[in-house]
Amino acid sequence: MLFARETKRKARDPERTRERLLEAAFREVHRSGFQSASIDAILAATNVTKGALYHHFDSKEALGHAVVEEKIAKLTRDRWLRPMLGEGQPVDILIGIVRRIPARPKDVRAGCPLLLLSQEMSPLDEQFRKRLERIFLDWQEGVATLLRKGQSQGTVRRDLNPDETASFLVAMVEGYGTLAKTAQDANVLKSGIRNIVKWLESLRAARERGRGKQWGSKERVVPS
């Protein structure tokens, strides 16, 4: 009797139902791409009716937009933007974030959901493109803001253009992820992480150069 009441309560919890649909949709889109994503697979994974799904999302496109705004954007906030607000020197913060990039074989096989969806949908759907672009712009601005902070503190080289440096970092992260996914080899990504860390070390102001590891030293990549 208690189990039946609990099941009924969960069925009537619209926010929980919506969150389950979003999580299942995110997994399906990440695995299959948006165009090939199956609504039936999402419903089967959540045990939700089609009517309930369309109560929360007017269309498959609306569901996809919500996945971008609430799931993929959150990944970037959690992995990059929030850690960049922490205490410490900017280059150290960025190195710590890069070393925590997931580098297990299953992560490499899956690829970056932001990049994959951008490659698929940006040429096809302007609403998708704008939402995905916003995530990249927020990511780059977060890095640029952190670098400006370091320049004002005297810990980051003043000859750097923070905006260009930030976009280069994002491009390297996504580029190595693409190379690793294409090769289906986690070692490619681990090597890329080491190279990015070495490059980040070069962003330190001259008086800070001795703080980090030297370019030729071994870097430890932390699988997540």
C-alpha positions as CSV (number, residue, x, y, z in Angstrom):
1,M,0.0,0.0,0.0
2,L,2.8,2.4,0.9
3,F,4.7,1.5,-2.3
4,A,1.5,2.2,-4.4
5,R,1.2,5.6,-2.8
6,E,4.8,6.4,-3.4
7,T,4.5,5.4,-7.1
8,K,1.4,7.5,-7.5
9,R,3.1,10.5,-5.8
10,K,6.1,10.2,-8.2
11,A,3.8,9.9,-11.2
12,R,2.2,13.2,-10.2
13,D,5.5,15.0,-9.6
14,P,5.7,17.1,-12.8
15,E,9.2,18.6,-12.1
16,R,10.6,15.1,-11.5
17,T,9.0,13.8,-14.6
18,R,10.4,16.7,-16.6
19,E,13.9,16.1,-15.2
20,R,13.7,12.4,-16.1
21,L,12.7,13.2,-19.6
22,L,15.5,15.7,-20.0
23,E,18.1,13.3,-18.6
24,A,16.9,10.5,-20.9
25,A,16.8,12.9,-23.9
26,F,20.3,14.1,-23.2
27,R,21.6,10.5,-23.2
28,E,19.7,9.7,-26.4
29,V,20.9,12.8,-28.2
30,H,24.5,12.3,-27.0
31,R,24.4,8.7,-28.2
32,S,22.5,9.1,-31.5
33,G,22.5,12.8,-32.4
34,F,19.4,14.9,-32.4
35,Q,18.1,14.0,-35.8
36,S,18.3,10.3,-35.1
37,A,17.2,10.5,-31.5
38,S,14.2,8.4,-30.8
39,I,11.2,9.7,-28.9
40,D,10.1,6.2,-28.3
41,A,13.5,5.3,-26.7
42,I,13.2,8.3,-24.4
43,L,9.7,7.3,-23.4
44,A,10.8,3.7,-22.8
45,A,13.7,4.8,-20.6
46,T,11.5,7.0,-18.4
47,N,8.2,5.0,-18.5
48,V,6.5,8.2,-19.4
49,T,3.6,8.5,-21.9
50,K,3.9,10.5,-25.1
51,G,1.1,12.8,-23.8
52,A,3.1,13.6,-20.7
53,L,6.2,14.3,-22.8
54,Y,4.3,16.8,-25.0
55,H,2.8,18.4,-21.9
56,H,6.3,19.5,-20.9
57,F,7.7,20.0,-24.4
58,D,5.7,21.2,-27.3
59,S,7.9,19.3,-29.9
60,K,11.0,17.3,-30.3
61,E,12.8,20.6,-31.1
62,A,11.6,22.1,-27.9
63,L,13.0,19.1,-26.0
64,G,16.3,19.4,-27.8
65,H,16.5,23.1,-27.0
66,A,15.9,22.3,-23.4
67,V,18.6,19.7,-23.5
68,V,21.1,22.3,-24.7
69,E,20.1,25.0,-22.2
70,E,19.7,22.8,-19.1
71,K,22.0,19.8,-19.6
72,I,24.8,20.7,-22.0
73,A,25.2,24.2,-20.7
74,K,25.3,22.9,-17.1
75,L,28.2,20.6,-18.0
76,T,30.2,23.6,-19.1
77,R,29.2,25.6,-16.0
78,D,30.2,22.7,-13.7
79,R,33.4,21.7,-15.4
80,W,34.7,25.2,-16.3
81,L,32.8,28.3,-15.2
82,R,32.2,27.5,-11.5
83,P,35.8,26.2,-10.9
84,M,37.1,29.4,-12.5
85,L,35.4,31.4,-9.7
86,G,37.5,29.7,-7.1
87,E,40.5,31.0,-5.1
88,G,44.0,30.7,-6.5
89,Q,46.1,32.0,-9.4
90,P,44.4,31.9,-12.8
91,V,46.9,29.7,-14.6
92,D,46.8,27.2,-11.7
93,I,43.0,27.2,-11.8
94,L,43.0,26.5,-15.6
95,I,45.6,23.8,-15.3
96,G,43.5,22.1,-12.6
97,I,40.4,22.2,-14.7
98,V,42.2,20.8,-17.8
99,R,43.8,18.0,-15.8
100,R,40.2,17.0,-14.7
101,I,38.9,16.6,-18.2
102,P,37.4,13.1,-18.4
103,A,39.9,11.0,-20.3
104,R,38.6,7.4,-19.8
105,P,38.0,5.3,-22.9
106,K,34.3,5.5,-22.5
107,D,34.5,9.3,-22.4
108,V,36.6,9.4,-25.5
109,R,34.2,7.1,-27.3
110,A,31.2,9.2,-26.4
111,G,32.8,12.5,-27.3
112,C,31.9,16.0,-26.2
113,P,28.1,16.6,-26.4
114,L,28.5,20.3,-27.0
115,L,30.8,19.8,-29.9
116,L,28.9,16.9,-31.4
117,L,25.6,18.7,-31.4
118,S,27.2,21.9,-32.7
119,Q,28.7,20.0,-35.6
120,E,25.3,18.3,-36.4
121,M,22.8,21.1,-35.8
122,S,24.5,24.4,-36.4
123,P,24.2,24.2,-40.2
124,L,20.6,23.0,-40.0
125,D,18.8,24.9,-37.3
126,E,19.4,28.5,-36.3
127,Q,17.7,28.2,-32.9
128,F,20.0,25.3,-32.1
129,R,23.0,27.2,-33.4
130,K,22.3,30.3,-31.3
131,R,21.9,28.3,-28.1
132,L,25.1,26.3,-28.7
133,E,27.0,29.4,-29.7
134,R,26.0,31.0,-26.4
135,I,27.6,28.2,-24.4
136,F,30.9,28.5,-26.3
137,L,30.8,32.3,-25.9
138,D,30.2,32.0,-22.1
139,W,33.0,29.5,-21.8
140,Q,35.4,31.7,-23.7
141,E,34.4,34.8,-21.8
142,G,34.9,33.0,-18.5
143,V,38.4,32.1,-19.5
144,A,39.1,35.6,-20.8
145,T,37.8,37.1,-17.5
146,L,40.1,34.9,-15.5
147,L,43.1,35.8,-17.6
148,R,42.4,39.5,-17.2
149,K,42.3,39.0,-13.5
150,G,45.7,37.3,-13.7
151,Q,47.0,40.2,-15.7
152,S,45.8,42.7,-13.2
153,Q,47.5,40.7,-10.4
154,G,50.7,40.4,-12.4
155,T,50.6,36.6,-12.6
156,V,49.6,36.4,-16.3
157,R,51.6,37.8,-19.2
158,R,50.5,41.3,-20.1
159,D,51.3,40.8,-23.8
160,L,48.4,38.3,-24.2
161,N,45.1,39.1,-25.7
162,P,42.7,37.4,-23.2
163,D,39.9,36.9,-25.7
164,E,42.1,35.3,-28.4
165,T,43.9,33.2,-25.8
166,A,40.6,32.0,-24.4
167,S,39.3,31.0,-27.8
168,F,42.6,29.2,-28.5
169,L,42.2,27.2,-25.3
170,V,38.7,26.2,-26.1
171,A,39.7,25.2,-29.6
172,M,42.6,23.0,-28.3
173,V,40.3,21.3,-25.8
174,E,37.7,20.5,-28.4
175,G,40.3,19.7,-31.0
176,Y,42.1,17.1,-29.0
177,G,38.7,15.6,-28.0
178,T,37.9,15.2,-31.7
179,L,41.2,13.7,-32.5
180,A,40.8,11.2,-29.6
181,K,37.3,10.3,-30.6
182,T,38.3,9.8,-34.2
183,A,41.2,7.6,-33.2
184,Q,39.1,5.9,-30.4
185,D,42.2,6.2,-28.3
186,A,42.2,7.8,-24.8
187,N,45.9,8.2,-25.0
188,V,45.5,10.8,-27.7
189,L,43.4,12.9,-25.3
190,K,45.8,12.3,-22.4
191,S,48.7,13.5,-24.6
192,G,46.6,16.5,-25.6
193,I,45.9,17.4,-21.9
194,R,49.6,17.3,-21.2
195,N,50.3,19.6,-24.1
196,I,47.6,22.0,-23.1
197,V,49.0,22.1,-19.6
198,K,52.5,22.9,-20.9
199,W,51.0,25.7,-23.0
200,L,49.1,27.1,-20.0
201,E,52.4,27.2,-18.1
202,S,53.7,29.6,-20.8
203,L,51.0,32.1,-20.0
204,R,52.5,32.9,-16.6
205,A,54.2,36.3,-16.1
206,A,58.0,36.1,-16.2
207,R,58.3,36.3,-12.4
208,E,55.9,33.4,-12.0
209,R,57.5,31.0,-14.5
210,G,59.4,28.9,-11.8
211,R,56.1,28.0,-10.0
212,G,54.9,25.4,-12.5
213,K,56.4,22.3,-14.0
214,Q,58.9,22.7,-16.8
215,W,57.8,22.1,-20.4
216,G,59.7,18.8,-20.6
217,S,58.4,17.3,-17.4
218,K,55.7,14.7,-17.1
219,E,52.2,15.8,-16.3
220,R,49.7,13.7,-14.5
221,V,46.3,13.4,-16.2
222,V,43.6,12.6,-13.7
223,P,40.9,10.4,-15.3
224,S,37.4,11.4,-14.1
